[in-house]
């Protein structure tokens, strides 16, 4: 308990107002990196991604956008 109290509550580094980032802008690119990883794994097992398989996967992604927009707008 002393560790938590001294490190977080009484710390000059971690101010209480900085504990929650609710409603703040996202500062990471984890979503993009996850999408990029998934795209790479669909196109190639290892090494550089071949051009035409990449185009095919990007086309599949593009055709899914209207459905994704609709689902988001309907709250699904």
N, C-alpha and C positions, 0 to 999 in steps of 0.2 A: 504494500500500500504506500509506503514511503516513496518508492520509486515513482509511482504514478503521480503522487502529489507533487513531488519535487520536479519531475521532468515535465509534466504537462500543466498542472494547475498553477504552480508558483513560478514557472519558467518565464524568463524574459524573451526567449526565442519564440515560444508558441503562445501567443496571446489568445485569450478566451474568445474574442470576436472572430478569430481565424479558425476555430475548430470546425465550424460548419461552412460548407461552400454551397449550400442549397440555394438554387436560383442563380448561381454564378455561371459564367460561360465555361464551356469545356476547354481545358488546356492540353488535352492529350490527342494523339492521333491514333489511338488504339483501334477505333472502328475502321479507319482506313487501312491500317496494317492488317487487321483481320480479313478484310475484303480482299486485299492484295494477296495475302497468303492463300486464301481459298481459290482465287483466280489462278495463281501459279500452280496449285496442286491439280486443278482441273485441266490445265493446258499441258503440263509436262511433269514427268516424275522427278527429274533432276536436270541441272544445267540450264542453259538459256532457253527461254520459251520460244518455240517456233512461231513465226509470224502468222500463218494461216489458222492454226488452232487458237491463237490469241484472238484473232478477228472473229472467229466463230463464237467464242465464249463471250466476247464483248457484245456481240449481236444478241445473244441470249439474255444478257444482263439488260440491254436496252429495251428488249421487248417486254421485260417484266416490270418496267418502270410504271406504266399506266395502272397496272394492278396494284402495285405498292402504294401509289398516290391515292388510289381509291380506298384502299384498306386504311390508310392513315387518316384520310378525311372522314371516314365513317367510324373511326375509333376502334378499329380491330387490331 
